[in-house]
Amino acid sequence: MSKQFLSRGCPACGASAALAVKDVASEPTAEATAYSELIPVWNGFFKDKVFFSYQRCGQCGLLYAPLFFTPEQLEELYAQMPPNMDLVPIEALRKTQRGYFQSLKELSSLQGDYIEIGPDIGLFTENCVREGQFGKYWLFEPNRDIIPALTETMQGKQHEIIHDMFGFSQVPDKAAGAAVMVHVLDHLLDPVATLRELREKLMPGARLAIVTHDESSLLRRVFGKRWPAFCLQHPEIYNPRSMKRLLDTAGYDVVQLRKTVNHFPVQFLLRHLLWALGLKIKSVPSFGGITVGLKLGNMITIATPKAN
């Protein structure tokens, strides 16, 4: 079965997969499953736990899947994927994104142009529109269905929505004072190339904000292979050390790296916990819709281009 998938070395440092050490695998593994059988598994964390086996690079320590979907398979899979986090109320998502924005605001002048990769309906972007002084917004969003909502978020600000997720050639060099990637980097097959191309669009002293899962988190250790971030959507997963090494390779200095607070309804968290433990409970109490903020295994990294 594995011949139908992409075989690769470490996407961060280029080391051979032969140097990697096995870390975590599902049963069955995705690489031993036919592609057609993986399509219905792709669309959510709460389905049967099947993912590509993760190995740890023997050179840089990145946790990655040496066998993964091909670019053509990924294009097909993302084309039929439902909206992200549609089980979480919009206000809970808005609180979480607000926290991400505060981390950027503390370290950025919020000036120059603005780049965001994967803004969806603009829950992070709306904070920049409201409080930033950006010139033009360059929004890289492949989902055409959310154009009306994203356009409304912009409130008439100068912007361009680009459906090529990484069509950075349209952005002038050294124009952007800030760039944002919320749960995008850990979906990329070639993160170094993407970060290097993006760096050319950032002005000196600009800030790049990256939100990812943290595979060294307590939540990962508690859940083991049932950790929700171990899924078909993630070809690699970072921790603070591997993130810093990746950014250094791509030409960035890390300014700040810290855990994030995510807001979820108690009902969602309980269902998430039960399903992660293998208990297929269909209905749990609503608890009055109460939402709580917890540090649940994510991190935000603020970086800046290295000085030439």
C-alpha positions as CSV (number, residue, x, y, z in Angstrom):
1,M,0.0,0.0,0.0
2,S,2.8,2.4,0.8
3,K,3.8,2.8,-2.8
4,Q,0.7,4.9,-3.4
5,F,1.9,7.6,-1.1
6,L,4.8,10.2,-1.0
7,S,8.0,9.0,0.5
8,R,10.3,11.7,1.9
9,G,13.1,12.7,4.2
10,C,12.9,15.2,7.0
11,P,11.0,18.4,5.7
12,A,13.0,20.6,8.1
13,C,16.6,19.6,7.7
14,G,16.5,17.2,4.7
15,A,18.0,14.2,6.7
16,S,17.1,10.8,5.3
17,A,14.2,8.9,6.7
18,A,16.6,6.1,7.4
19,L,18.0,8.2,10.3
20,A,14.6,8.7,11.9
21,V,13.3,6.7,14.9
22,K,9.8,5.4,15.1
23,D,7.7,7.3,17.6
24,V,3.9,6.8,17.3
25,A,1.6,4.8,15.0
26,S,-2.1,4.0,14.7
27,E,-3.6,0.6,14.3
28,P,-4.0,0.2,11.4
29,T,-1.6,2.7,10.0
30,A,-2.6,5.0,7.2
31,E,0.3,3.8,5.0
32,A,-1.0,0.3,5.1
33,T,-4.5,1.5,4.1
34,A,-5.8,2.1,0.6
35,Y,-6.1,5.8,-0.3
36,S,-9.8,5.4,-1.1
37,E,-10.5,4.0,2.4
38,L,-8.8,7.1,4.0
39,I,-11.0,9.6,2.4
40,P,-14.0,9.2,4.8
41,V,-11.5,9.2,7.7
42,W,-10.0,12.6,6.6
43,N,-12.8,15.0,7.6
44,G,-12.6,15.0,11.4
45,F,-10.7,14.3,14.6
46,F,-13.5,12.2,16.0
47,K,-13.5,9.4,13.5
48,D,-11.6,6.2,13.8
49,K,-8.0,6.9,14.8
50,V,-5.9,6.3,11.6
51,F,-2.9,8.3,10.7
52,F,0.5,8.0,9.0
53,S,3.2,6.8,11.3
54,Y,5.3,9.5,12.9
55,Q,9.1,9.2,13.3
56,R,11.5,11.5,15.0
57,C,14.3,12.9,12.8
58,G,17.7,11.7,14.1
59,Q,19.3,15.0,13.0
60,C,17.0,17.9,14.0
61,G,14.4,16.1,16.2
62,L,11.3,17.0,14.1
63,L,8.4,14.6,14.5
64,Y,7.2,13.9,10.9
65,A,5.6,11.2,8.7
66,P,8.1,9.8,6.2
67,L,5.2,8.4,4.2
68,F,2.3,10.8,3.5
69,F,-0.3,11.9,0.9
70,T,1.0,13.1,-2.4
71,P,0.3,16.8,-3.3
72,E,-2.4,15.6,-5.8
73,Q,-4.1,13.6,-3.1
74,L,-4.0,16.5,-0.7
75,E,-5.5,18.8,-3.2
76,E,-8.4,16.4,-3.6
77,L,-8.8,15.9,0.1
78,Y,-8.9,19.6,1.0
79,A,-11.3,20.3,-1.8
80,Q,-14.0,18.2,-0.1
81,M,-13.1,19.1,3.5
82,P,-15.8,20.8,5.6
83,P,-15.1,24.1,7.4
84,N,-12.6,24.0,10.3
85,M,-13.9,23.7,13.9
86,D,-17.5,23.9,12.9
87,L,-18.4,22.1,16.1
88,V,-17.1,25.0,18.2
89,P,-19.3,28.1,18.7
90,I,-18.1,31.2,16.9
91,E,-17.7,33.2,20.0
92,A,-15.4,30.6,21.5
93,L,-13.3,30.7,18.4
94,R,-13.3,34.5,18.4
95,K,-11.9,34.5,22.0
96,T,-9.2,32.1,21.0
97,Q,-8.2,34.1,18.0
98,R,-8.2,37.3,20.1
99,G,-5.6,35.8,22.4
100,Y,-3.5,34.9,19.4
101,F,-3.8,38.5,18.2
102,Q,-2.8,39.9,21.5
103,S,0.5,38.0,21.3
104,L,1.3,39.6,18.0
105,K,0.2,43.0,19.1
106,E,2.6,43.0,22.0
107,L,5.5,42.6,19.6
108,S,4.4,44.3,16.4
109,S,3.7,47.9,15.3
110,L,0.8,46.6,13.2
111,Q,2.0,48.7,10.2
112,G,3.1,48.0,6.6
113,D,1.1,45.5,4.6
114,Y,-0.4,42.4,6.2
115,I,-0.2,38.8,5.0
116,E,-2.4,36.0,6.3
117,I,-2.3,32.4,5.1
118,G,-5.6,30.6,5.7
119,P,-7.7,33.3,7.3
120,D,-11.0,31.4,6.8
121,I,-13.8,33.9,7.6
122,G,-11.3,36.3,9.3
123,L,-11.6,35.7,13.0
124,F,-7.9,36.7,13.5
125,T,-8.0,39.3,10.7
126,E,-10.9,41.2,12.2
127,N,-8.6,42.2,15.1
128,C,-6.0,43.6,12.7
129,V,-8.7,45.5,10.8
130,R,-10.0,47.0,14.0
131,E,-6.7,47.8,15.8
132,G,-4.0,47.8,13.1
133,Q,-2.7,50.4,10.7
134,F,-1.9,48.1,7.8
135,G,-1.7,49.4,4.3
136,K,-3.0,46.5,2.2
137,Y,-4.2,43.0,3.4
138,W,-3.0,40.0,1.4
139,L,-5.2,37.1,2.3
140,F,-4.4,33.6,1.0
141,E,-7.5,31.6,1.2
142,P,-8.4,28.7,-1.1
143,N,-12.0,28.3,0.0
144,R,-14.1,30.4,-2.3
145,D,-17.3,29.8,-0.3
146,I,-16.1,32.1,2.5
147,I,-15.4,35.1,0.3
148,P,-18.6,37.0,1.3
149,A,-17.8,36.6,5.0
150,L,-14.1,37.4,4.7
151,T,-14.9,40.5,2.5
152,E,-17.4,41.7,5.1
153,T,-14.7,41.3,7.8
154,M,-12.4,43.7,5.9
155,Q,-14.9,46.6,6.3
156,G,-13.7,48.3,3.2
157,K,-10.0,48.1,3.9
158,Q,-7.7,47.7,0.9
159,H,-7.3,43.9,0.4
160,E,-6.8,41.1,-2.0
161,I,-8.1,37.5,-1.6
162,I,-5.8,35.1,-3.4
163,H,-7.0,31.5,-3.9
164,D,-3.5,30.1,-4.6
165,M,-2.6,29.3,-0.9
166,F,1.1,30.2,-1.5
167,G,1.0,32.7,-4.5
168,F,3.3,35.1,-2.7
169,S,4.6,36.4,-6.1
170,Q,1.7,38.8,-6.1
171,V,3.0,40.5,-2.9
172,P,5.8,43.2,-3.3
173,D,9.1,42.3,-1.7
174,K,9.7,43.7,1.7
175,A,6.2,45.1,1.9
176,A,4.6,43.4,4.9
177,G,5.0,44.3,8.5
178,A,3.2,41.2,9.8
179,A,2.4,37.7,8.5
180,V,0.1,35.2,10.2
181,M,-0.3,31.4,9.9
182,V,-2.8,29.9,12.3
183,H,-2.7,26.1,12.2
184,V,-1.2,26.1,8.7
185,L,2.5,25.3,9.1
186,D,1.9,21.8,10.4
187,H,-0.1,21.0,7.2
188,L,2.7,21.8,4.8
189,L,4.8,19.2,3.0
190,D,7.7,21.7,2.5
191,P,7.6,24.2,5.3
192,V,11.2,25.5,4.8
193,A,10.5,26.5,1.1
194,T,7.3,28.3,2.1
195,L,8.9,30.2,5.0
196,R,11.8,31.3,2.8
197,E,9.5,32.6,0.1
198,L,7.4,34.3,2.7
199,R,10.5,35.9,4.2
200,E,11.2,37.8,1.0
201,K,7.9,39.6,1.4
202,L,8.6,40.8,4.9
203,M,10.2,44.1,5.7
204,P,13.1,44.3,8.2
205,G,11.8,43.9,11.7
206,A,8.5,42.4,10.6
207,R,6.8,39.8,12.7
208,L,5.6,36.4,11.7
209,A,3.1,34.8,14.0
210,I,2.7,31.0,13.8
211,V,0.2,28.9,15.8
212,T,0.8,25.1,15.8
213,H,0.2,22.1,18.0
214,D,2.9,21.3,20.5
215,E,3.8,17.6,20.5
216,S,5.8,18.0,23.8
217,S,2.7,19.2,25.6
218,L,1.2,17.4,28.7
219,L,-2.0,16.7,26.7
220,R,0.0,14.7,24.2
221,R,1.7,12.7,26.9
222,V,-1.6,11.9,28.6
223,F,-3.4,10.8,25.5
224,G,-0.5,9.1,23.7
225,K,-1.5,8.0,20.2
226,R,-5.0,9.2,20.9
227,W,-3.9,12.8,21.0
228,P,-6.2,14.6,18.5
229,A,-3.3,16.3,16.6
230,F,-2.1,12.9,15.5
231,C,-4.3,12.8,12.4
232,L,-4.3,12.6,8.6
233,Q,-4.0,16.4,8.2
234,H,-0.6,16.7,9.8
235,P,2.5,15.6,7.9
236,E,4.6,16.9,10.8
237,I,4.1,18.2,14.3
238,Y,6.3,20.6,16.2
239,N,7.6,21.3,19.6
240,P,9.5,24.4,20.8
241,R,12.9,23.1,20.0
242,S,12.0,21.8,16.5
243,M,10.1,25.0,15.7
244,K,13.2,27.1,16.6
245,R,15.4,24.9,14.4
246,L,13.0,25.1,11.5
247,L,12.8,28.9,11.6
248,D,16.6,29.2,12.0
249,T,17.0,27.1,8.8
250,A,14.4,29.2,7.0
251,G,16.1,32.5,7.9
252,Y,14.2,33.7,11.0
253,D,15.0,34.5,14.6
254,V,12.5,33.6,17.2
255,V,11.3,36.6,19.3
256,Q,8.9,34.7,21.5
257,L,7.4,31.3,21.9
258,R,4.7,30.4,24.4
259,K,1.7,28.2,25.1
260,T,-1.7,29.5,24.0
261,V,-5.1,29.6,25.7
262,N,-7.9,28.0,23.6
263,H,-11.6,28.5,24.5
264,F,-14.0,25.6,24.2
265,P,-17.5,24.7,25.5
266,V,-17.4,22.3,28.4
267,Q,-19.6,20.0,26.3
268,F,-17.1,19.9,23.5
269,L,-14.2,19.2,25.8
270,L,-16.0,16.4,27.5
271,R,-17.0,14.8,24.2
272,H,-13.4,15.3,23.0
273,L,-12.0,13.6,26.1
274,L,-14.4,10.6,25.9
275,W,-13.8,10.0,22.2
276,A,-10.0,10.4,22.6
277,L,-10.2,7.7,25.3
278,G,-12.1,5.5,22.9
279,L,-15.6,5.9,24.3
280,K,-18.0,6.6,21.5
281,I,-20.5,8.7,23.4
282,K,-23.0,10.4,21.0
283,S,-24.6,12.7,23.6
284,V,-23.2,14.6,26.6
285,P,-24.8,17.3,28.7
286,S,-24.6,20.9,27.4
287,F,-23.6,22.4,30.8
288,G,-25.5,25.5,29.9
289,G,-23.1,26.3,27.0
290,I,-20.3,27.3,29.5
291,T,-17.0,28.1,27.7
292,V,-13.6,27.8,29.4
293,G,-10.1,28.8,28.4
294,L,-7.4,26.2,28.8
295,K,-3.8,25.6,27.6
296,L,-4.5,22.5,25.6
297,G,-1.4,21.6,23.7
298,N,-1.0,24.6,21.3
299,M,1.8,27.2,21.0
300,I,2.3,30.5,19.3
301,T,5.7,31.5,17.9
302,I,6.6,35.1,17.0
303,A,9.6,35.3,14.7
304,T,11.4,38.0,12.6
305,P,13.5,37.8,9.5
306,K,17.2,37.5,10.2
307,A,19.2,40.6,9.5
308,N,21.2,40.3,6.3
